Amino acid sequence: MAVSFYLLWANASLIIFYLFYLVLFKKETFFVFNRIYLLSAIVLSLLIPLIDLSKVIKLQMVDIVLGDISTVASGYISTVAKQKFDWFLMTYWSGVVLSAINLLIKLIGVKKEIHSPENGAAFSFWRTKIIDPALNGIEVINAHESIHVRQLHTIDVLLVELVAVFFWFNPIIYFYKKSIKFIHEYLADEYAARLSGSKKQYAMTLFCQNFKANPNLANTFFTPSALKARIAMLNQKRSAKNALWKYALCLPLICMLMLCSSFRATDFSVSSSPDRLASLPGGFRAFRSYLISSTRKINGKNGKVIVSFIVETDGSITGENIVEGLDKVSNDEAIRVIHQSPKWEPAIQNGKKVRSSYRIGINFLN
């Protein structure tokens, strides 16, 4: 699978899932469900582009027999592959490296703060709680941080940070970070407020603290930027249980994304042969001429590479795949020449254009 295709659908899924969250779930007080939803959305966005449902619906394979094609017209290429410089990949991986370095710096900062905490510190990371004993309301603060530790909130933070390393260019991942941290605070505030016995008293504890910056990756009691939202959520009426039905809408959303990432067209020729096979303008003789003139000979290699591919309803070629290979250079050349084929005239079934699947053997002869 091409990196660009994977990144396209993974990022599209991240965006769609988050918009779904904003519309349906953000204002609900089902904090546990919202936490599960956001984490699942991230994991599913990484997996959905890898799921190919087109393989479940089998297209009838048509073998194209053109005889032996001596691939000598366009020159020779060495068996040592020459990699084409790819600016897209270079830019992408450079961003990944810089993001990974930034994450490492954050982790080092957390480690330093744990070993040498500043006065007024109140945060947790993984199983470690750092709370300045001089703080007012230390029992409530301790209860707050205990929820972060007990519910393993650090795992959520590190998961999103790791995904952000590879999706550094997509601003939506930073909204995921913010939303998950908000949910962590809502969960901890809910518990700590119950312990204090009064939401109003707990809100005053939040409001009256002397705010201080804590490590970026840590779960912290003091979050001045989120203070207004946290106090508002404390006083918000709890969501009715019958609103839980909205989470069931996630299933059709997941199915839709899986289908969209798997198929580039919706018409299939499955149960019977097309009334008219797909072909290049000029027929299979034209395709044979194209292959002879376009395929480069591989020095020192004899043999056949069998390639399968799909002709879409618009005549474009997709799904190139090696069925039977020879070596990497020969396989790459076979894929290249099929991928760069001019547009075909699509197959016709019952008067409609349909996708159709083909397989061809390309001979590399000395």
C-alpha positions, -999 to 999 in steps of 0.1 A, spaced: 0 0 0 13 34 -10 22 57 20 3 85 5 -29 64 2 -26 52 38 -20 88 51 -49 101 31 -74 77 46 -60 76 81 -61 114 83 -96 116 68 -108 90 94 -93 111 122 -111 142 110 -145 125 105 -144 107 139 -135 140 156 -163 159 139 -186 131 150 -174 136 186 -180 174 184 -215 171 171 -228 142 192 -207 136 223 -186 165 235 -214 181 256 -224 148 272 -213 139 307 -205 103 298 -169 109 304 -159 72 303 -177 66 270 -161 97 255 -127 86 266 -133 52 250 -147 68 219 -117 91 213 -91 64 219 -110 40 197 -113 66 170 -75 70 169 -68 33 168 -95 27 142 -82 55 120 -48 38 120 -64 4 111 -91 13 86 -68 20 56 -53 -14 61 -86 -32 57 -94 -40 21 -131 -51 18 -128 -53 -20 -111 -87 -14 -144 -99 1 -163 -92 -31 -144 -112 -57 -142 -99 -92 -141 -125 -119 -105 -126 -131 -99 -124 -169 -66 -137 -182 -51 -116 -210 -30 -138 -233 -8 -117 -256 20 -142 -262 56 -137 -253 65 -100 -252 102 -93 -258 109 -61 -238 137 -45 -257 123 -13 -272 128 12 -244 163 3 -232 177 -16 -203 177 -12 -166 201 -27 -142 192 -54 -116 204 -29 -90 173 -7 -84 178 30 -87 155 47 -62 137 78 -74 141 107 -50 108 114 -34 104 149 -19 71 140 -4 85 111 16 116 131 25 95 159 39 72 135 57 99 115 74 118 147 83 87 159 102 84 125 119 120 127 131 116 163 144 84 153 161 100 123 177 128 145 190 103 169 204 85 141 222 118 128 237 125 163 250 91 164 267 97 130 283 131 142 296 114 173 310 89 151 329 117 130 343 136 161 355 104 176 371 97 143 389 132 142 404 134 179 412 98 192 415 92 230 420 73 245 449 36 243 443 38 213 420 8 190 418 8 165 389 10 128 381 27 108 355 22 70 351 23 56 387 40 87 402 23 115 420 41 147 428 22 170 453 36 198 473 25 192 509 23 229 515 -7 232 492 -41 240 505 -67 212 501 -41 185 498 -65 157 504 -87 167 475 -57 173 452 -44 139 462 -77 123 453 -77 141 420 -43 128 410 -51 93 423 -78 90 397 -53 99 370 -29 72 382 -56 46 389 -73 50 354 -39 50 336 -45 84 320 -8 86 311 -13 58 285 -39 79 267 -15 109 266 14 89 253 -7 72 227 -19 105 213 16 119 215 30 89 196 3 92 169 11 129 166 47 120 158 35 103 126 6 127 119 25 159 128 11 177 97 -26 172 107 -39 198 132 -68 176 142 -45 154 163 -38 184 185 -76 187 191 -76 150 201 -48 158 227 -68 187 241 -101 168 243 -86 137 259 -69 158 286 -102 176 292 -119 143 297 -92 132 321 -98 163 342 -135 159 342 -132 123 354 -108 133 382 -128 164 391 -160 143 394 -144 120 419 -126 147 439 -158 168 441 -177 138 456 -149 134 481 -150 170 491 -187 168 496 -196 199 477 -191 208 441 -191 245 450 -164 240 476 -143 219 451 -147 246 424 -134 272 449 -104 249 456 -97 249 418 -102 287 415 -81 297 445 -49 278 437 -18 296 426 -15 283 391 18 270 379 30 253 347 36 215 350 52 191 325 34 190 292 28 152 293 17 151 329 -18 150 343 -20 181 365 -44 195 391 -37 230 379 -49 236 344 -56 274 342 -65 272 305 -92 246 312 -105 261 345 -136 277 331 -146 245 312 -139 223 342 -160 244 366 -188 246 340 -188 208 336 -189 203 374 -221 222 375 -236 208 343 -267 186 347 -258 149 342 -268 135 308 -299 113 307 -291 76 302 -313 74 271 -288 96 253 -264 66 253 -281 54 221 -261 80 201 -229 59 206 -246 31 185 -242 55 155 -205 48 156 -210 14 140 -225 26 107 -198 54 107 -170 28 110 -186 6 83 -189 36 60 -152 46 64 -141 10 58 -161 8 26 -149 42 14 -113 34 20 -116 0 3 -135 8 -29 -129 34 -55 -160 25 -74 -193 8 -65 -202 -12 -96 -188 -48 -96 -189 -76 -122 -191 -105 -98 -214 -133 -108 -209 -134 -146 -185 -123 -173 -190 -87 -186 -209 -83 -219 -179 -64 -231 -144 -68 -217 -124 -37 -208 -96 -28 -232 -74 0 -244 -88 20 -274 -76 -1 -302 -81 -34 -284 -56 -59 -269 -33 -55 -299 -28 -18 -288 -22 -30 -253 5 -54 -265 21 -27 -285 21 -4 -255 38 -31 -233 64 -38 -259 73 -2 -264 72 7 -227 86 -22 -207 123 -20 -202 145 -51 -203 161 -63 -171 198 -71 -176 206 -108 -170 170 -118 -162 148 -142 -180 113 -151 -168 77 -141 -164 60 -117 -140 23 -122 -136 4 -90 -126 -32 -86 -116 -50 -53 -118 -85 -37 -119 -100 -15 -146 -123 10 -129 -155 23 -143 -136 55 -154 -110 34 -173 -82 40 -148 -60 12 -135 -59 4 -98 -50 -25 -75 -18 -36 -93 -5 -67 -76 22 -93 -82 6 -127 -85 38 -145 -95 71 -126 -93 106 -129 -106 127 -105 -86 122 -70 -71 135 -51 -101 115 -71 -125 84 -70 -103 87 -32 -99 91 -27 -137 60 -48 -143 39 -28 -118 52 4 -133 43 -3 -168 8 -15 -158 2 15 -136 12 40 -163 -10 24 -189 -33 48 -208 -69 48 -198 -90 19 -208 -125 16 -220 -143 0 -191 -162 -33 -192 -199 -32 -198 -224 -54 -179 -261 -51 -186 -256 -18 -203 -236 -3 -173 -199 4 -168 -185 -20 -142 -152 -27 -126 -134 -58 -139 -102 -76 -129 -75 -88 -152 -42 -108 -151 -14 -107 -175 21 -123 -178 50 -100 -189 80 -119 -201 115 -105 -196 137 -121 -223 174 -118 -232 
